[in-house]
Amino acid sequence: MKKIGFLSFGHWSPAPGSQTRTAGDALLQSIDLAVAAEELGADGAYFRVHHFARQLASPFPLLAAIGARTKRIETGTAVIDMRYENPFYMAEDAGAADLIAGGRLQLGLSRGSPEQVIDGWRYFGYRPAEGKTESDMARERTQTLLKLLEGQGFAEPNPQPMFPNPPGLLRLEPHAEGLRDRIWWGAASDSTAVWAAVLGMNLQSSTLKTDESGEPFHVQQARQIRAYRDAWKEAGHTRTPRVSVSRSIFALTSDEDRAYFGRGGDARDQVGVIDRTRSIFGRNYAAEPDELIRLLAEDEAIAEADTLLLTVPNQLGVDYNVHVIENILKHVAPGLGWR
């Protein structure tokens, strides 16, 4: 068995053919898609966060709304760029969203990727400390957030408060019990995956990875996952960690599917340079269900992961994306033993 969810970037544009024309469309359609995915039996509704872009941004209002409209499905991010975040305010927002969802929040974080503007986090009022990099800043904020989510008191109470205080040092409220164990780190390299394991975070690995060996993407990603699990065991954590991978997967069952995805584009890994680092982009999968089952059975990283996130083309509308998800759940997952 494998958990299967969707991952939406929440693109919106008034361009011809887009069914997601405004920011309001992107938000409301995201809620509708999460509700429909739950009805189909999917396990997760995840969203990517970008700033200064016609995409989903600060995620907590959306996650809270989905939490209030659903009962079972996990809802979360993949990922939040921690260069832009205040970990104290974030802990409060995340706690509230998790309580609204009844403990179903799965929060994916990362150092972030290239953005639409130069050093966008500076406009949010943030600067790395002297001698530190923006990556250092993101990781330090992540460690602060993890500590806050443990729920221990740290703030000295006012001896004459407006309202009565509980005894001892005060923590941030609302506190969501168990959320600390549902924090994930989006790792592009093997070393950051190991870092996440040492800190007790779950692992998210996407369709983009630092090219560390020249081997096929799925082989490198599978090795990253194994290195993460080895580091987790060595760190002595007692719970079982979770690992997700994301993929663009389309089962061709209709003429509409074939028109959109039947031409075989991006059927091979691609290599490029991001942030002056050689990176490898994983292939897309688009085929008839039987062929798709055969291809996916050969993907070593999917086999290693316990959770698969289907990257969906959200601008094609809720109905079509429901069809995409249902195709995988109905026609592909059973043949691979995922259902």
WOFENCOR-V786201 format. One record per helix or strand of 3 or more residues. SS is the DSSP state (H for helix, E for strand). FROM is the first residue (numbers start at 1). TO is the last residue. Records with the same first field share a line. If there is no record, write none. Layout:
BEGIN
SS: FROM-TO  FROM-TO
END
This chain:
BEGIN
E: 3-8  44-47  74-81  105-110  183-186  202-205  208-210  243-247  249-251  270-274  277-281  285-287  307-311
H: 23-40  60-69  82-84  87-100  120-124  134-149  179-182  190-198  217-235  255-261  289-297  300-304  314-316  318-336
END
